[in-house]
Each structure stands twice: as C-alpha cells, then as structure tokens.
C-alpha cells in the first residue's frame, strides 16, 4: 500500500509538472479559484507551524530554537494583525513562469524518482538498524509533505506564502535528519534547525520591512515599484539583503555550511532529496528570483563575491575528504555557490548559466548520492578508499557512479557546459571582476581533482583484463539508478534545447539585465558529442582485448626492493623499509581542521560587506 501511494503520488507530480510546460505562463490571484479560500487556513497553519518548532526547541532544551521561533511568532502577529494592508487591485498569490516551471520539474520528477528508490532502500536500512517497529510510513509522509511544500514555494508570488512553505521545508528537514534516532542524528538535526531558523528570522524581518515600507509582499508588485522608481534604492536593498541571507542559510553557503555537512548522517535518500537536489535549491531559487530587484547595485556584486568564494572554498574542502558523502556535501555547497555567483553577476547570460547549473547539478548529484547509498549497503562503508577496485565487486553500480562523476566535470555533459557559460559571463566586460574570475577558475580546477581521484579509485583493479561480472541489484533501486543515468546523458545531449527552451526564458523572467548571449552557438557542442561517442567506443573495444596479467609495481626511482609483494627500500642494517605515501588527500592544505575556521572567518567578513552594501 505504501509503495503504491509513493508511485501514484510521484506519477501525478511528474505528469503535472510536465503538463505545466504546455501552458502559457500565467498567474493566479487571491480572488480566483481555491486561493481565496486558503488565505485564512494558511495564516492559522503558519502560527501552528512556528508553535510546533517552538515546542521542539522546548523539548530539546534549545534556547536558540525557542528564541528564533518566538521572534518569528511575534513578527507573524505584527504582519497579520497590525501591518497588513489591502491591495488596491488583486495581486497574484502564485506565479507560473519559466523559472518556476524549471524548479517544479526538478522537484517533481527527480523527487519522485528518489522517493521510489527510497522505498526499497529504507527496508534494508531499517533491517540494518534492527528496528523493532518500522517507521517507513512516517518517513514517506514527511517526504510527500516536503515535495508539496517545495512545489508551492517555487510557485508562490506572495512572499508571506513563500515564507510558510519555506518553514515547512525547515521542519521536514529536521525530522528527516533525526529519523534514525541516534545521538549524532539528533544533534545534527538540531544544528540544521537552528541555522535554518536563523534564515527564517531574516526572512521574517524582510517581510516586516517590505510590508511597512511598500505595503505589499507581492514579488510582481515589488518589480513594478522597482521599475517605476517609486522607492529609494536603499529602502528596497535592506530587505533584499535579509532575503539573500535567508537564501544563504538554506543553501548552506559559507559560513552556514555546517548544517548540510552534519545532515549527511541521515539516510541516503534524504541526502539526495533534501540536501542535494531540492531543498537546498530553494535558497538559490530565491536569490535568482530576486535578481531583478537588486540588479545594478553593490548588493548584486557582493552576492557574486560571496557565491564565488563559497564555490572555491567548498571545492577546496571537498578535495581534502575521503568520505564519499562529505565529498558530495561540500561539492553541493560549492556548486550552489556557483549558481549564486551567477545570480550576483546578474546578466541574462549568467542567469541562464545558473539555471542550467541548477538543472544538471540536481540530476547528477541526486544520482551520485543514490549510488553512494547502494555502495554503502553493499560494502558497509562510504569511504572512497574502501571503494578501490569496486568495479570487480559492483561493476554496474561502479560504472553508473563513474558516469555520474564524468557528467559533473567533463565534456560534453551539461555541468561543464554550464560552468563554462558561468565563467564566460564573469569575464564579460560588464561584470568583469578579477577576484570572481580567479575564484571560479581555481574552484573548477579543484573540482576536477576530487572527482577524477574518486573515479580512478573505483575503476582500479588487481588485473588488467576487462571482466564484467554479474551484480545482484534490487530491481527498483537499479531502475532508478539507470533511469537517472540515462536522464543525465539524454538531458546533456539535449542541452541546446534545455538552454533555448527553459534557461533563456527563465533568465528573461528573472532579470532585466542585458548580457552577451548567442543562443545558436550552443549547437556547436554536437560535434563534441560525436567525437566522445566514437572515442568511448574505441576505448571499450581496446579494453576488451587486454590480456590478464599482474599489475606493475610502482617505480621508486631505481632504488627499491620487494618483500611479500610489498614495495619498499633497503634501509639501515639491510632491513626492508616499506614505502609509504602521505598527504594523498592534501589534508595539510585542504583538511577541514585547517580550512574551516579561516573560510568561516572570510565568509563572515563577506556577510558584513554584504550588509554594508546597503549604504552604497
């Protein structure tokens, strides 16, 4: 029954999201349809939601959660009972435009696939935990609530409605991170709740400020006010900065990244759904949506700097990791920073690049998380060192994982294309900032470092002969892995269509800035597709011809010895000294213990500079 509900709900969500593409973008006002009847229930649920979070803080004895929930409750009272106003004309509650459609497609299709995968995964996960009573019904109920809230958040034009769905995702995240009930899970869930509630407080401050100064919380109305020049720029920038900070916390940007790294203790489908493909995208979505309102200001430049720094710093932190899920966590933070940098550059070209990144990153990173989940259940570890020679144990899963890694860093896949577009938009004369260009270039280099290392480790083998052994996979989990792998490849193949049909229209709905865009140039990628296909086919055929032989020992500059198959040197007293390698993960440069404090300090300084941009 549970599986049927998941399949039915996922199918309806996916079909509905695809149906949206066929409609001309439109708007729904409070006086049309069901929206007018939902206004009062939304207010009531808003108060109940904040009260529930306050009670959680009380039960967990967290002063921070209680204080932040109390502040938001007080703000909600002011907003709904004292500072509310009636618009002269009906304003939209929901907006369906190209940017919203992109988000709905990602959430509904990818989210439904992950939920289907989770049905089989959670059975084995709970068996491993030895639970006396299954909690899967609770788990999937929260997942479905989360998917609904994310879709509503993406379509909301009224910021007060968006706030309500925003906080639902915060609560769902907390409940799912602590699902296993371990001490570590509860601690990390509480940390996630505190940081996201901090962002919620910033969101509430922005609502109060906008309501007081403009009399509206409609994004459409605010856009009209900005274009008409009816409000001083500084007065509009104060709430924009607060909303950007809310977006930073939700997207785990430095210095708020600790909650996302800690959330990796949750079951892998939670990591794939909330903390890679959908929930963290809510933060970058908000910042992309607000781009026209802070366009051409110091705030926009500082948003670009903050995003670029996170892209570079989180990539460096990922390079020093051997835990697969932590690599995925830091690389997620890094790529979200790149999308935010695109929003800050704030040209049509950069916004389109950011939207392309949003789409391709969601598919590839969701697939990678699910692959790590399958590998962990098979070998009992998520450390990539334990994945050495995985091809000989789980050949199909290893190949899919390596394919997912390649889609993150190499041509002709969409992620590299989008990164190239982002870098080109940063080099553009209108947005030329040497520091941003340098951080984007360095971050891209570090990205290749940790992805290539991971793929090489998995494909390593004690034999040179290509042998594809049989692998027993759960049919449902295998279906999702293969489906997402095909999706990543096909969507990359259709990158020009994605760019022309989704990214450019969405960029047009997100920014008024002009940028150098040559849409037809993207079709030049098709010859690269052909060359890659030919090269792969040739390499595969040659690999199959390889004869089985023992691998060569590493060459140690001519001064070496071998004992029991181990390479080393002849040391003092003619004793054998085994050769040892160190700093393989560059921990002396990129280790968390070395980098976390400095990058958090820089992140705080950049936040202060972002706040100072209001005065410019």
C-alpha positions in Angstrom: 0.0 0.0 0.0 2.8 2.4 1.0 4.7 1.7 -2.3 1.5 2.2 -4.3 0.9 5.6 -2.7 4.5 6.7 -3.4 4.3 5.5 -7.0 0.9 7.1 -7.6 1.8 10.4 -6.0 5.1 10.6 -7.8 3.5 9.8 -11.1 0.9 12.5 -10.6 3.5 15.1 -9.6 5.8 14.2 -12.6 2.8 14.3 -15.0 1.5 17.6 -13.7 5.0 19.2 -13.8 5.4 18.2 -17.5 1.9 19.5 -18.2 2.9 22.9 -17.0 5.3 23.2 -19.9 2.4 23.2 -22.4 0.8 26.2 -20.8 1.5 29.9 -21.4 2.9 31.4 -18.2 0.1 32.9 -16.2 -0.9 34.0 -12.7 -3.5 33.1 -10.1 -4.8 35.9 -8.0 -6.3 35.6 -4.5 -9.8 36.1 -6.0 -9.6 33.3 -8.4 -10.1 29.6 -7.7 -9.1 27.9 -4.4 -6.5 30.6 -3.4 -9.1 32.9 -1.8 -10.3 30.1 0.5 -6.7 29.2 1.5 -5.7 32.6 2.9 -7.1 32.2 6.4 -6.0 28.5 6.7 -2.5 29.4 5.6 -2.3 32.1 8.4 -3.6 29.5 11.0 -1.1 26.9 9.8 1.7 29.4 9.9 1.2 30.0 13.6 0.8 26.3 14.3 4.0 25.5 12.4 6.0 28.1 14.4 4.4 26.8 17.6 5.5 23.3 16.8 9.0 24.4 16.2 9.0 26.3 19.5 7.8 23.1 21.3 10.6 21.2 19.6 13.1 23.7 21.0 11.5 23.4 24.4 11.7 19.6 24.3 15.3 19.7 23.1 16.1 22.5 25.6 17.4 24.7 22.8 17.3 28.3 23.7 18.3 29.3 20.2 15.4 27.4 18.6 12.9 28.8 21.1 14.2 32.4 20.7 14.2 32.2 16.9 10.7 30.7 16.8 9.5 33.3 19.3 10.8 36.1 17.2 9.1 34.7 14.1 5.8 34.3 16.0 6.0 37.9 17.2 6.8 39.0 13.7 3.8 37.0 12.3 1.5 38.7 14.8 2.7 42.1 13.7 2.4 41.2 10.0 -1.0 39.6 10.1 -2.8 41.7 12.7 -1.2 45.1 12.7 0.7 45.9 9.5 -1.4 44.0 7.0 -2.9 46.1 4.2 -5.4 45.6 1.4 -4.1 45.9 -2.2 -6.0 48.3 -4.5 -6.1 45.6 -7.1 -5.9 41.8 -6.6 -2.2 40.6 -6.6 -1.1 37.2 -7.5 -0.6 34.5 -4.9 1.0 32.1 -7.3 3.1 32.8 -10.4 3.7 30.2 -13.2 6.6 31.4 -15.3 9.6 29.7 -16.9 11.8 29.9 -13.7 9.0 28.4 -11.6 8.5 25.6 -14.1 12.2 24.7 -14.0 12.0 24.3 -10.3 8.8 22.3 -10.4 10.2 20.0 -13.0 13.3 19.3 -10.9 11.4 18.8 -7.7 8.6 16.7 -9.1 10.4 14.4 -11.5 13.7 13.9 -9.6 12.0 14.0 -6.2 9.5 11.3 -7.2 12.4 9.1 -8.6 14.3 9.4 -5.3 11.1 8.6 -3.3 10.6 5.5 -5.4 14.3 4.5 -4.7 13.8 5.1 -1.0 11.0 2.5 -0.7 13.5 -0.4 -1.3 16.4 1.4 0.4 14.6 2.1 3.6 13.6 -1.6 4.0 17.2 -2.7 4.1 18.2 0.4 6.1 15.8 -0.4 8.8 16.8 -4.1 8.8 20.4 -2.9 9.3 19.3 -0.7 12.2 17.4 -3.6 13.8 14.3 -1.6 14.4 11.5 -3.5 16.2 8.8 -1.4 14.5 9.1 0.2 11.1 9.0 4.0 10.7 8.7 4.0 7.0 5.1 5.3 7.0 6.3 8.4 9.0 9.3 8.7 6.7 7.3 8.8 3.5 4.6 11.0 4.9 7.2 13.7 5.6 8.8 13.2 2.2 5.4 13.8 0.4 4.7 16.9 2.6 8.2 18.2 1.7 7.6 17.7 -2.1 4.3 19.5 -1.9 5.8 22.4 0.1 8.7 22.7 -2.3 6.4 22.9 -5.3 4.2 25.5 -3.6 7.3 27.5 -2.6 8.5 27.6 -6.2 5.2 28.8 -7.5 4.5 31.4 -4.7 4.4 35.1 -5.7 3.3 36.3 -2.3 6.3 36.3 0.0 4.2 35.6 3.1 3.0 32.4 1.5 6.5 31.5 0.4 7.7 32.0 4.0 5.1 29.5 5.2 6.3 26.8 2.7 9.9 27.8 3.4 9.5 26.9 7.1 7.7 23.7 6.3 10.8 22.5 4.5 12.9 23.5 7.5 10.7 21.4 9.8 10.7 18.4 7.3 14.5 18.6 7.1 14.8 18.5 10.9 12.5 15.5 11.1 14.2 13.5 8.3 17.8 14.2 9.6 16.9 12.8 13.0 15.0 9.9 11.5 17.4 7.2 12.7 17.1 8.5 16.3 20.8 8.2 17.1 22.5 10.8 19.3 24.5 12.1 16.3 21.4 12.3 14.2 19.5 14.3 16.8 22.5 16.7 17.4 23.0 17.4 13.7 19.2 17.8 13.2 19.1 20.4 15.9 22.0 22.2 14.3 20.2 22.2 11.0 17.1 23.6 12.6 18.9 26.4 14.4 20.7 27.6 11.2 17.6 27.3 9.0 15.5 29.1 11.7 18.1 31.9 11.6 17.4 32.2 7.9 13.7 32.2 8.7 14.2 35.1 11.1 16.0 37.0 8.4 13.1 36.2 6.0 10.5 37.4 8.6 12.5 40.7 9.0 12.4 41.2 5.3 8.6 40.6 5.2 8.0 43.2 8.0 10.3 45.8 6.4 8.7 45.4 3.0 5.1 45.5 4.3 5.9 48.6 6.3 7.7 50.5 3.5 6.0 49.3 0.4 2.6 48.0 1.6 3.0 44.8 -0.4 4.6 41.4 -0.3 4.0 40.5 -3.9 7.1 39.9 -6.0 5.2 41.1 -9.0 4.2 44.4 -7.3 7.7 44.9 -6.0 9.1 44.5 -9.5 6.7 47.2 -10.7 7.8 49.5 -7.8 11.4 49.0 -8.7 10.9 49.7 -12.4 8.8 52.8 -11.7 11.5 54.1 -9.3 8.8 54.8 -6.6 11.0 53.7 -3.7 14.5 54.7 -2.7 17.0 52.0 -3.6 18.4 51.8 -0.1 14.9 51.1 1.4 14.5 48.2 -1.0 18.0 46.9 -0.6 17.6 46.3 3.2 15.0 43.6 2.8 16.8 42.2 -0.2 20.0 41.6 1.9 17.9 39.9 4.5 16.3 37.6 1.9 19.7 36.9 0.4 20.9 35.8 3.9 17.9 33.6 4.2 18.8 32.1 0.9 22.5 31.6 2.0 21.4 29.7 5.1 19.0 27.4 3.2 21.7 26.7 0.6 24.4 26.2 3.3 26.7 28.9 2.0 29.8 29.6 4.0 29.7 30.3 6.9 26.4 28.4 7.3 27.7 25.1 5.7 27.9 23.1 8.9 24.3 22.0 8.9 24.5 20.5 5.5 27.6 18.5 6.3 26.1 17.3 9.5 22.9 16.3 7.7 24.8 13.5 5.9 24.1 11.3 8.9 20.5 11.0 7.5 19.5 8.0 5.3 21.0 8.5 1.8 17.6 9.2 0.1 17.2 12.2 2.5 20.6 13.5 1.4 19.7 13.0 -2.2 16.3 14.6 -1.9 16.6 17.4 0.6 20.3 18.2 0.8 21.3 18.0 -2.8 18.6 18.1 -5.4 15.7 20.1 -4.0 15.6 21.8 -0.5 19.0 23.5 -0.8 17.9 24.7 -4.3 15.2 26.7 -2.5 17.9 29.2 -1.4 19.4 29.7 -4.8 15.9 29.8 -6.3 15.0 32.7 -4.0 18.2 34.6 -4.9 17.7 34.0 -8.6 14.1 35.2 -8.3 15.1 38.4 -6.5 17.9 39.2 -9.1 15.9 41.9 -10.9 15.3 43.8 -7.6 18.9 44.1 -6.6 20.3 44.4 -10.2 22.9 47.1 -10.8 23.6 47.6 -7.1 26.6 46.9 -4.8 24.4 44.2 -3.3 24.5 42.3 -6.6 28.3 42.5 -6.8 28.6 41.3 -3.2 26.3 38.4 -3.8 28.6 37.4 -6.7 31.6 37.6 -4.5 30.0 35.6 -1.7 28.9 32.9 -4.1 32.3 32.7 -5.9 34.1 32.4 -2.6 31.9 29.5 -1.5 32.4 27.8 -4.8 36.2 28.0 -4.4 36.4 27.3 -0.6 34.0 24.4 -0.6 35.7 22.8 -3.5 39.0 23.0 -1.6 37.3 21.4 1.5 35.9 18.6 -0.8 39.5 17.9 -2.1 40.6 17.0 1.4 37.9 14.4 2.0 37.8 10.7 1.7 34.3 10.2 3.0 32.1 9.9 -0.1 29.0 11.7 1.3 31.1 14.5 2.7 32.7 15.0 -0.7 29.2 15.2 -2.2 28.1 17.6 0.6 31.0 20.0 0.0 30.7 19.8 -3.8 27.0 20.5 -3.4 27.8 23.6 -1.3 30.4 24.6 -3.9 28.0 24.3 -6.9 25.3 26.2 -5.1 27.8 28.9 -4.6 28.4 29.0 -8.3 24.7 29.4 -9.0 24.6 32.3 -6.5 27.6 33.8 -8.2 25.7 33.7 -11.5 22.7 35.5 -9.8 25.1 38.2 -8.5 26.7 38.7 -11.9 23.1 39.4 -12.9 23.2 39.4 -16.7 20.9 37.4 -18.9 23.9 35.1 -19.8 24.8 34.5 -16.2 21.3 33.9 -15.0 20.8 31.4 -17.9 24.0 29.7 -16.9 22.8 29.5 -13.2 19.6 27.9 -14.3 21.5 25.3 -16.4 23.6 24.6 -13.4 20.5 24.1 -11.3 19.1 21.5 -13.6 22.2 19.5 -14.4 23.5 19.6 -10.9 20.2 18.3 -9.5 20.2 15.3 -11.8 23.9 14.3 -11.5 24.2 14.9 -7.8 21.0 13.1 -7.0 22.3 10.1 -8.9 25.6 10.2 -7.1 24.0 10.2 -3.7 21.9 7.2 -4.6 24.9 5.4 -6.0 26.8 6.0 -2.7 23.8 4.7 -0.8 23.8 1.5 -2.8 27.5 1.1 -2.4 27.4 1.7 1.3 24.7 -1.0 1.8 26.9 -3.5 -0.2 30.3 -2.9 1.3 29.4 -1.3 4.6 31.4 1.9 4.1 31.0 5.3 2.3 34.8 6.0 2.4 36.1 6.1 -1.2 39.3 4.3 -0.1 37.1 1.3 0.6 35.8 1.6 -3.0 39.1 0.7 -4.5 38.5 -1.9 -7.2 34.7 -1.6 -6.8 34.4 -2.5 -10.5 35.3 -6.0 -9.6 32.6 -6.2 -6.9 29.7 -4.0 -8.2 30.5 -3.4 -11.9 27.2 -2.0 -12.9 26.9 0.4 -9.9 30.6 1.4 -10.3 30.1 2.2 -13.9 27.0 4.3 -13.2 28.8 6.1 -10.4 31.8 6.8 -12.6 29.4 8.0 -15.4 27.7 10.3 -12.9 31.1 11.7 -11.9 32.0 12.3 -15.5 28.8 14.2 -16.0 30.0 16.6 -13.2 33.3 17.5 -14.8 33.9 16.5 -18.4 32.6 17.4 -21.8 30.2 17.0 -23.4 28.0 16.9 -20.3 25.8 19.7 -19.2 27.6 20.7 -15.9 30.8 21.6 -17.7 28.9 23.5 -20.4 27.1 25.5 -17.7 30.3 26.2 -15.8 31.9 27.4 -19.0 28.9 29.7 -19.5 29.2 31.0 -16.0 32.9 31.7 -16.3 32.3 33.4 -19.7 29.6 35.6 -18.2 32.0 36.6 -15.3 34.7 37.6 -17.9 32.2 39.7 -19.7 33.2 43.4 -19.7 30.0 44.4 -17.9 30.7 42.1 -15.0 34.5 41.9 -15.1 35.7 41.3 -11.5 39.2 39.7 -11.4 38.6 38.2 -8.0 35.4 36.4 -9.1 37.0 35.1 -12.3 40.0 33.8 -10.3 37.9 32.0 -7.7 35.7 30.4 -10.4 38.8 29.2 -12.3 40.5 27.8 -9.2 37.3 26.2 -7.9 36.8 24.5 -11.3 40.3 23.1 -11.1 39.8 21.7 -7.7 36.5 20.1 -8.8 38.3 18.1 -11.4 40.9 17.0 -8.8 38.5 15.3 -6.3 36.1 13.9 -9.0 38.9 12.3 -11.0 40.5 10.8 -7.9 37.3 9.2 -6.9 36.6 7.7 -10.3 40.2 6.4 -10.6 39.9 4.7 -7.2 36.7 2.8 -8.2 38.0 1.6 -11.5 41.3 0.4 -10.1 41.8 -3.4 -10.3 44.3 -6.0 -9.5 44.0 -7.3 -13.1 44.2 -5.6 -16.4 41.6 -7.8 -18.1 38.2 -6.2 -18.5 35.7 -8.7 -16.9 32.1 -7.5 -16.4 30.8 -9.8 -13.6 27.2 -10.1 -12.7 25.9 -7.9 -9.9 22.8 -8.6 -7.9 20.8 -5.3 -7.6 17.5 -4.6 -6.1 15.2 -4.1 -9.2 13.6 -0.9 -8.0 16.9 0.7 -6.9 18.6 -0.4 -10.1 15.7 1.0 -12.2 16.1 4.5 -10.6 19.9 4.4 -10.9 19.8 3.5 -14.6 16.9 5.9 -15.2 18.8 8.8 -13.8 22.0 7.9 -15.6 20.1 7.8 -18.9 18.4 11.1 -17.9 21.7 12.8 -17.2 23.0 11.6 -20.6 19.9 12.5 -22.6 19.4 15.9 -21.0 23.1 16.7 -21.7 22.5 15.6 -25.3 19.6 18.0 -25.4 21.5 20.8 -23.7 20.8 23.3 -26.5 17.1 22.6 -26.3 17.2 22.9 -22.5 19.1 26.2 -22.9 16.8 27.7 -25.6 13.5 26.3 -24.2 14.0 26.6 -20.4 17.1 28.5 -19.3 16.8 31.6 -21.6 13.1 32.1 -21.0 13.6 31.6 -17.3 16.5 34.1 -17.3 14.3 36.6 -19.0 11.8 36.2 -16.2 14.5 36.6 -13.6 16.4 39.6 -14.8 16.1 42.7 -16.9 19.8 43.0 -17.4 21.1 42.6 -20.9 24.0 40.2 -21.5 26.0 38.8 -24.4 24.0 35.8 -25.4 24.5 33.9 -28.6 21.9 31.1 -28.4 22.8 29.4 -31.7 26.5 29.0 -30.6 25.5 26.3 -28.1 24.6 23.9 -31.0 28.4 23.7 -31.8 28.5 21.1 -28.9 27.0 18.4 -31.1 30.3 17.6 -32.9 31.9 17.1 -29.5 29.1 14.6 -28.6 30.0 12.6 -31.8 33.8 12.6 -31.0 33.2 11.5 -27.4 30.9 8.6 -28.6 33.5 7.4 -31.1 36.3 7.7 -28.6 34.4 5.8 -26.0 33.5 3.0 -28.4 37.2 2.6 -29.5 38.4 2.6 -25.9 35.9 0.0 -24.8 36.9 -2.3 -27.7 40.6 -2.0 -26.9 40.0 -2.6 -23.2 38.3 -5.9 -24.0 41.4 -7.0 -25.9 43.6 -6.7 -22.9 45.3 -9.8 -21.6 45.2 -10.8 -17.9 48.5 -10.0 -16.2 49.8 -8.9 -12.9 50.0 -5.1 -12.5 53.4 -3.5 -12.5 54.8 -2.4 -9.2 55.3 1.4 -8.7 58.7 2.6 -9.9 60.7 4.1 -7.0 63.5 5.9 -8.8 65.5 2.8 -9.3 66.2 2.3 -5.6 63.7 -0.2 -4.4 63.1 -3.7 -3.1 60.1 -6.0 -2.8 59.1 -8.2 0.0 55.9 -10.3 0.2 54.5 -8.3 -2.7 55.1 -5.0 -0.9 57.3 -2.3 -2.4 59.9 -0.5 -0.3 63.6 0.2 0.2 66.6 -1.4 1.8 67.3 0.7 4.9 69.9 0.6 7.7 71.3 -2.8 8.6 69.9 -4.0 5.3 66.4 -4.1 6.7 63.4 -3.8 4.5 61.5 -0.5 4.9 58.1 -0.4 3.2 57.4 2.6 1.1 54.6 4.8 2.4 52.7 7.7 0.8 51.3 10.6 2.7 49.1 13.6 2.2 47.2 11.8 -0.5 44.1 13.8 0.2 46.2 17.0 0.7 44.9 17.3 4.2 47.8 19.6 5.1 46.4 22.1 2.6 42.7 21.3 2.4 41.8 19.4 5.6 38.7 20.5 7.5 40.7 21.2 10.6 43.0 23.5 8.7 40.5 25.3 6.5 37.1 25.5 8.3 37.9 28.3 10.7 39.7 30.6 8.1 37.0 30.2 5.5 34.2 30.8 8.0 36.0 34.0 9.1 36.2 35.1 5.5 32.6 34.2 5.0 31.6 36.3 8.0 33.6 39.3 6.7 31.9 39.0 3.3 28.5 38.9 5.0 29.4 42.1 6.8 30.4 43.6 3.5 27.1 42.5 2.0 25.2 44.3 4.8 27.4 47.3 4.2 26.4 47.3 0.6 23.0 48.7 1.7 24.8 52.0 2.5 26.3 52.4 -1.0 
